[in-house]
Amino acid sequence: MMLLMRIDRWDVRRDGPLSEAALQRKLQALGYQVTARTYSSGSASPTCTDSKERIEAVVHGLVKVSIDGEAAILTAGDVVYVPRGAVRRVEVVGTNSAHCLEAVYQTDEDEVA
């Protein structure tokens, strides 16, 4: 089976200048609740599976994201969509830390709870 990771790249013509605030507004407009996270150089998150759709977005740094065994290197402004139930892992590559936005899709049921 061939997997296709969905990655959106920041487009200055469409999205304007890249900043953490602009990236956060974009994710919130899509219906996601956003949390900022900084990863130190060489760090990796444990492999996990989420019950909700989520996004990993890079503000600065280089990040390797693996989703169900498929991997891609993301850089500033890149957004990867993680389907509900997918196994994911985030790893910082290179010598610098990475600042990311992690976002979870919010449904009407989440707002009631």
C-alpha positions as CSV (number, residue, x, y, z in Angstrom):
1,M,0.0,0.0,0.0
2,M,1.3,3.4,-0.9
3,L,0.9,6.2,1.6
4,L,0.7,9.9,0.7
5,M,1.5,12.3,3.4
6,R,-0.4,15.6,3.0
7,I,2.0,18.6,3.4
8,D,1.2,22.2,2.8
9,R,4.0,24.7,2.2
10,W,3.7,28.3,3.3
11,D,3.1,30.6,0.3
12,V,4.1,34.2,1.0
13,R,1.9,35.4,-1.9
14,R,-1.2,33.7,-0.5
15,D,-0.4,33.6,3.2
16,G,1.7,36.8,3.7
17,P,4.9,36.9,5.7
18,L,5.6,33.8,7.8
19,S,5.4,34.4,11.6
20,E,4.3,32.2,14.5
21,A,1.1,34.4,14.9
22,A,0.3,34.2,11.2
23,L,0.7,30.4,11.2
24,Q,-1.4,30.1,14.3
25,R,-4.2,32.2,12.8
26,K,-4.2,30.0,9.7
27,L,-4.5,26.8,11.8
28,Q,-7.2,28.3,14.0
29,A,-9.2,29.4,10.9
30,L,-9.2,25.7,9.8
31,G,-10.8,24.7,13.1
32,Y,-7.7,23.6,15.1
33,Q,-6.8,24.3,18.7
34,V,-3.1,25.3,18.7
35,T,-0.3,24.7,21.2
36,A,3.3,25.9,20.7
37,R,6.1,23.5,21.5
38,T,9.9,23.9,21.3
39,Y,12.0,20.8,20.7
40,S,15.8,20.8,21.5
41,S,18.3,19.7,18.9
42,G,18.4,15.9,18.4
43,S,15.2,15.3,20.5
44,A,12.4,13.0,19.4
45,S,8.9,12.5,20.7
46,P,7.8,9.1,21.6
47,T,5.7,7.3,18.9
48,C,2.0,7.9,19.6
49,T,-1.4,7.5,18.2
50,D,-4.1,10.1,18.6
51,S,-7.9,9.7,18.6
52,K,-8.3,13.1,16.8
53,E,-7.1,14.6,13.6
54,R,-4.1,16.9,14.2
55,I,-1.5,19.1,12.5
56,E,2.2,19.5,13.1
57,A,3.5,22.9,11.8
58,V,7.0,24.2,11.8
59,V,7.7,27.8,12.8
60,H,11.5,27.4,12.6
61,G,14.0,24.5,12.5
62,L,14.1,21.2,10.7
63,V,11.8,18.4,11.8
64,K,11.4,14.9,10.6
65,V,7.8,13.7,10.9
66,S,6.9,10.1,10.5
67,I,3.2,9.1,10.0
68,D,2.4,5.4,9.7
69,G,5.9,4.6,8.5
70,E,6.1,7.4,5.9
71,A,8.6,10.2,6.7
72,A,9.3,13.7,5.5
73,I,11.5,16.6,6.5
74,L,9.6,19.8,7.3
75,T,11.0,23.3,7.5
76,A,9.6,26.7,8.4
77,G,6.1,27.2,7.3
78,D,5.4,23.5,6.5
79,V,2.2,22.0,7.8
80,V,1.6,18.2,7.8
81,Y,-1.9,16.7,8.5
82,V,-2.0,13.7,10.7
83,P,-5.2,11.6,10.3
84,R,-7.0,10.3,13.3
85,G,-5.6,7.0,14.4
86,A,-2.3,7.4,12.6
87,V,0.9,6.5,14.3
88,R,3.2,9.6,14.4
89,R,6.7,10.6,15.6
90,V,8.4,14.0,15.5
91,E,12.2,14.3,15.5
92,V,14.4,17.4,15.3
93,V,17.2,17.1,12.7
94,G,20.2,19.3,12.4
95,T,22.0,21.2,15.2
96,N,19.4,23.8,16.1
97,S,16.2,23.5,18.1
98,A,12.8,23.5,16.4
99,H,9.7,25.6,17.3
100,C,6.5,24.0,16.2
101,L,2.7,24.4,16.5
102,E,0.8,21.3,17.4
103,A,-2.9,21.6,16.6
104,V,-5.9,19.3,17.3
105,Y,-9.0,19.5,15.2
106,Q,-12.0,20.7,17.3
107,T,-15.5,19.4,16.7
108,D,-18.7,20.8,18.0
109,E,-18.7,17.9,20.5
110,D,-15.4,19.1,21.9
111,E,-16.8,22.5,22.6
112,V,-19.7,21.1,24.6
113,A,-17.5,18.8,26.7
